[in-house]
Amino acid sequence: MMNNQSSLIEVAQVGRLVGLKGELKLHLHCDFPEQFQKGSKFSTQKNETLEIHSYNAKSGLISFVGYQNREAASKLVNTFLLTTHENSAKECHLQEGEFFWFDMMGSRIIDDEKCLGIVEEIERIAATDYLVVSTDDTLVQSGMVKSFYIPYIDRYIVSFDVEKKEIHTKDCLGILENS
């Protein structure tokens, strides 16, 4: 089903066993718990496919088809659940002005018509998402740091053009200069 590891994104990690029926604690690494429904399938880091038998969003407990007893389920502890960009786009419904992290990866940071760098990664620290930006080579050669963080908040983010892969920002040159 999903076998190209490089095109997969991590959406959750299976945690400890809970109870005797093979239920496991699920730690979400995404903003879309609605994709975890009975019958949904996810790939793992071992290139296996797991199908959800049950998921309780309130308790955060999940069980998988074929792993409904404690002994079998114990083999899944610390397993990462992965899905494709296509499945995410199909299963997860964005609100106006929301974007997938994977759409932003590789985007250019444009601040006052100047390219500051490229989004290499996105990290969530507490309740705020941060763009991890690899600084443009010309700026690095002029003495700037090789990478810096931009908080993804209205104070700094003006707009994102998904087609052009450009994130327009304000006051981020100051963040770079002070990094």
ZILINWO-V18475 format. One record per backbone hydrogen bond with DSSP energy under -1.0 kcal/mol. CO is the residue of the C=O (numbers start at 1). NH is the residue of the N-H. E is the energy in kcal/mol with one decimal. If there is no record, write none. Layout:
# ZILINWO-V18475
CO_NH_E ; CO_NH_E
This chain:
# ZILINWO-V18475
3_5_-1.2 ; 4_7_-1.6 ; 5_8_-1.4 ; 9_83_-2.2 ; 11_29_-2.9 ; 12_81_-2.9 ; 13_27_-2.8 ; 14_78_-2.4 ; 16_25_-2.4 ; 20_70_-1.0 ; 23_18_-2.9 ; 24_62_-2.7 ; 25_15_-4.0 ; 27_13_-2.3 ; 32_35_-1.5 ; 33_36_-1.9 ; 35_37_-1.2 ; 37_40_-2.6 ; 40_52_-2.8 ; 42_50_-3.2 ; 43_82_-2.9 ; 44_47_-2.0 ; 48_44_-1.6 ; 50_42_-2.6 ; 51_65_-2.7 ; 52_39_-2.8 ; 54_63_-2.5 ; 56_60_-2.4 ; 56_61_-1.1 ; 60_26_-3.1 ; 61_56_-2.8 ; 62_24_-2.8 ; 63_53_-2.7 ; 63_54_-1.6 ; 64_67_-2.3 ; 69_73_-2.7 ; 70_74_-1.8 ; 72_75_-1.3 ; 73_76_-2.3 ; 76_79_-2.1 ; 79_14_-3.3 ; 81_11_-2.8 ; 81_12_-1.2 ; 82_43_-2.2 ; 83_9_-3.1 ; 84_88_-2.1 ; 85_89_-2.6 ; 86_90_-1.9 ; 87_91_-3.0 ; 88_92_-2.7 ; 95_98_-2.2 ; 101_104_-1.1 ; 101_105_-1.3 ; 104_107_-2.1 ; 107_119_-2.6 ; 108_167_-3.2 ; 109_116_-2.8 ; 110_169_-3.0 ; 111_114_-1.4 ; 114_111_-2.8 ; 116_136_-2.5 ; 117_109_-2.9 ; 118_134_-3.0 ; 119_106_-3.0 ; 121_132_-3.0 ; 123_130_-3.2 ; 125_128_-2.1 ; 128_125_-2.8 ; 129_152_-3.5 ; 130_123_-2.5 ; 131_150_-2.1 ; 132_120_-3.0 ; 132_121_-1.3 ; 133_148_-2.0 ; 134_118_-2.0 ; 136_140_-2.0 ; 137_141_-2.7 ; 139_144_-2.3 ; 140_143_-1.9 ; 146_135_-2.2 ; 148_133_-3.3 ; 150_131_-3.0 ; 151_153_-2.0 ; 153_156_-2.0 ; 153_157_-2.7 ; 156_170_-2.2 ; 159_168_-2.6 ; 161_165_-1.5 ; 161_166_-1.7 ; 165_108_-2.8 ; 166_161_-3.1 ; 167_110_-2.8 ; 168_158_-2.9 ; 168_159_-1.7 ; 172_176_-2.4 ; 173_177_-2.8 ; 174_178_-1.7 ; 176_179_-1.4
